[in-house]
Amino acid sequence: MIEEILKNVLGNRVKVSTDISPFLTLKTGVKVPYLFVVESLSDWLKVGRLLKEGIRIFVIGGGSNLVVKKPDPQVLFVLNRYAKKKLLKEEEDKVYIKVSSGYPISKLVKETVRKGWGGLEYHWGLPGSVGGAVYMNSKWTKPLSYVGDVVYEAVLLTPKGEVKKVNQEYFKFSYDYSILQETGEIVLEVVFALKKEDGEVLYKRAVEAYNYRRKTQPFGVFSSGCFFKNISLELQEKLSLPTTSAGYLIDKAGLKGFRVGSFEISQKHANFIINKGGGKIEDLEKLIEIVKKRVKEKFKVDLELEVVIF
Ligand SMILES: Cc1cc2nc3c(=O)[nH]c(=O)nc-3n(C[C@H](O)[C@H](O)[C@H](O)COP(=O)(O)OP(=O)(O)OC[C@H]3O[C@@H](n4cnc5c(N)ncnc54)[C@H](O)[C@@H]3O)c2cc1C
């Protein structure tokens, strides 16, 4: 039934039983029943038609914050490769650029810094897509800077297949949060409002953030970035902890280098889980449970996942 509807709308562009590990930075191997690679707005409108027919979909952007556990056979996985960018409007001190959601965020950051357009510079080196970064409201903490800070408006696709335009307030952006995590809406296009600044100053900020990443995070390995959310300031104060960092708690729980199967807590940054190759999802799940249990026992903190497990 689902296969027939997918074939009707997508023809032979729907791929059956596809290994998606190449599209996930943690490289967890899993086959999805149906995969459609979106390359344009008209492809997204086809997805809209499928939503109207009751098909459920799941979007993979850059796959840099994602683990797919056991794919539901009734779900179409959509790999977002819709990557376009356009300068919409230029004011004396601001520019407005429209960027499609499959655009690589790291590419966008480099291009805007080079142009002297400020607001995204601290995300130099952030993997993933524009859509994923908006959904997660991806951040840099030194100084605190969210991708959502410079979102002006966006075009979304609702779970019922309707296209709608929303402004920044709609997203209710906060730490690791946008309203999309509740509504299930998909980002199609985003307009960013960026401030005209000295390109050299922007580049300096970008390089500082990038160098800090290189110094503190594991590179050239399979990971999905920070696995757990940092705790709130209120909880930090209540428990008299020296920091909100989940990595600190995992480290002090003695878990650096701890391994289950092919998954290991990074020696360099305890909030990074690394897949040493061929890791099984069951082992990852065991490791997550051990981390949560040990941190709870030692600090009375219930760690929450930052990575999306679907
Ligand atoms: C080495 C490394 C470093 C990282 N550093 C940081 C960092 O500094 N700060 C930070 O915040 N994160 C960081 N991350 C995590 C990750 O890169 C970000 O969260 C990123 O923005 C996720 O984007 P993505 O396109 O890869 O999303 P995906 O992993 O593909 O998806 C994540 C979630 O977003 C949803 N999604 C994706 N696209 C859309 C869309 N178009 N519309 C609606 N929902 C969508 C997916 O369905 C899924 O639920 C890091 C990851 C790695 C591997």
The ligand as an SDF file (V2000), in Angstrom:
LIG
                    3D

 53 58  0  0  0  0  0  0  0  0999 V2000
   31.8360   16.9050   15.3060 C   0  0  0  0  0  0  0  0  0  0  0  0
   30.5010   17.5090   15.6820 C   0  0  0  0  0  0  0  0  0  0  0  0
   30.4620   18.7400   16.2820 C   0  0  0  0  0  0  0  0  0  0  0  0
   29.2330   19.3400   16.6410 C   0  0  0  0  0  0  0  0  0  0  0  0
   29.2390   20.5560   17.2240 N   0  0  0  0  0  0  0  0  0  0  0  0
   28.0640   21.1130   17.5950 C   0  0  0  0  0  0  0  0  0  0  0  0
   28.0390   22.4250   18.1800 C   0  0  0  0  0  0  0  0  0  0  0  0
   29.0520   23.0790   18.3550 O   0  0  0  0  0  0  0  0  0  0  0  0
   26.8400   22.9310   18.5510 N   0  0  0  0  0  0  0  0  0  0  0  0
   25.6750   22.2510   18.3620 C   0  0  0  0  0  0  0  0  0  0  0  0
   24.6030   22.7550   18.7330 O   0  0  0  0  0  0  0  0  0  0  0  0
   25.6680   21.0240   17.7810 N   0  0  0  0  0  0  0  0  0  0  0  0
   26.8220   20.4520   17.3850 C   0  0  0  0  0  0  0  0  0  0  0  0
   26.8190   19.2290   16.7850 N   0  0  0  0  0  0  0  0  0  0  0  0
   25.5370   18.5220   16.5610 C   0  0  0  0  0  0  0  0  0  0  0  0
   24.9490   18.7520   15.1560 C   0  0  0  0  0  0  0  0  0  0  0  0
   25.9580   19.0590   14.2450 O   0  0  0  0  0  0  0  0  0  0  0  0
   23.9230   19.9050   15.1190 C   0  0  0  0  0  0  0  0  0  0  0  0
   22.8620   19.6510   16.0010 O   0  0  0  0  0  0  0  0  0  0  0  0
   23.3760   20.1080   13.6960 C   0  0  0  0  0  0  0  0  0  0  0  0
   22.8350   21.3890   13.5940 O   0  0  0  0  0  0  0  0  0  0  0  0
   22.3450   19.0710   13.2840 C   0  0  0  0  0  0  0  0  0  0  0  0
   22.0230   19.3020   11.9080 O   0  0  0  0  0  0  0  0  0  0  0  0
   21.8000   18.0910   10.9000 P   0  0  0  0  0  0  0  0  0  0  0  0
   21.3850   18.6630    9.5960 O   0  0  0  0  0  0  0  0  0  0  0  0
   22.9730   17.2060   10.8730 O   0  0  0  0  0  0  0  0  0  0  0  0
   20.5650   17.3600   11.5840 O   0  0  0  0  0  0  0  0  0  0  0  0
   20.2620   15.7930   11.5690 P   0  0  0  0  0  0  0  0  0  0  0  0
   21.2400   15.0990   12.4540 O   0  0  0  0  0  0  0  0  0  0  0  0
   20.1330   15.2950   10.1970 O   0  0  0  0  0  0  0  0  0  0  0  0
   18.8240   15.7640   12.2710 O   0  0  0  0  0  0  0  0  0  0  0  0
   18.6570   16.1720   13.6160 C   0  0  0  0  0  0  0  0  0  0  0  0
   17.1550   16.3910   13.8430 C   0  0  0  0  0  0  0  0  0  0  0  0
   16.7430   17.4940   13.0410 O   0  0  0  0  0  0  0  0  0  0  0  0
   15.6430   17.1050   12.2140 C   0  0  0  0  0  0  0  0  0  0  0  0
   15.7540   17.8310   10.9510 N   0  0  0  0  0  0  0  0  0  0  0  0
   16.7930   17.8320   10.0740 C   0  0  0  0  0  0  0  0  0  0  0  0
   16.5140   18.6350    9.0240 N   0  0  0  0  0  0  0  0  0  0  0  0
   15.2760   19.1580    9.2540 C   0  0  0  0  0  0  0  0  0  0  0  0
   14.4150   20.0380    8.5230 C   0  0  0  0  0  0  0  0  0  0  0  0
   14.7550   20.5220    7.3410 N   0  0  0  0  0  0  0  0  0  0  0  0
   13.2280   20.3490    9.0840 N   0  0  0  0  0  0  0  0  0  0  0  0
   12.8440   19.8500   10.2760 C   0  0  0  0  0  0  0  0  0  0  0  0
   13.6030   18.9880   10.9880 N   0  0  0  0  0  0  0  0  0  0  0  0
   14.7990   18.6410   10.4840 C   0  0  0  0  0  0  0  0  0  0  0  0
   15.8190   15.6010   12.0210 C   0  0  0  0  0  0  0  0  0  0  0  0
   14.5990   14.9890   11.6500 O   0  0  0  0  0  0  0  0  0  0  0  0
   16.3010   15.1960   13.4100 C   0  0  0  0  0  0  0  0  0  0  0  0
   15.2040   15.0700   14.2780 O   0  0  0  0  0  0  0  0  0  0  0  0
   28.0350   18.6230   16.3910 C   0  0  0  0  0  0  0  0  0  0  0  0
   28.0740   17.3860   15.7570 C   0  0  0  0  0  0  0  0  0  0  0  0
   29.2940   16.8330   15.3960 C   0  0  0  0  0  0  0  0  0  0  0  0
   29.3210   15.4990   14.6980 C   0  0  0  0  0  0  0  0  0  0  0  0
  1  2  1  0
  2  3  1  0
  2 52  2  0
  3  4  2  0
  4  5  1  0
  4 50  1  0
  5  6  2  0
  6  7  1  0
  6 13  1  0
  7  8  2  0
  7  9  1  0
  9 10  1  0
 10 11  2  0
 10 12  1  0
 12 13  2  0
 13 14  1  0
 14 15  1  0
 14 50  1  0
 15 16  1  0
 16 17  1  0
 16 18  1  0
 18 19  1  0
 18 20  1  0
 20 21  1  0
 20 22  1  0
 22 23  1  0
 23 24  1  0
 24 25  2  0
 24 26  1  0
 24 27  1  0
 27 28  1  0
 28 29  2  0
 28 30  1  0
 28 31  1  0
 31 32  1  0
 32 33  1  0
 33 34  1  0
 33 48  1  0
 34 35  1  0
 35 36  1  0
 35 46  1  0
 36 37  1  0
 36 45  1  0
 37 38  2  0
 38 39  1  0
 39 40  1  0
 39 45  2  0
 40 41  1  0
 40 42  2  0
 42 43  1  0
 43 44  2  0
 44 45  1  0
 46 47  1  0
 46 48  1  0
 48 49  1  0
 50 51  2  0
 51 52  1  0
 52 53  1  0
M  END
$$$$
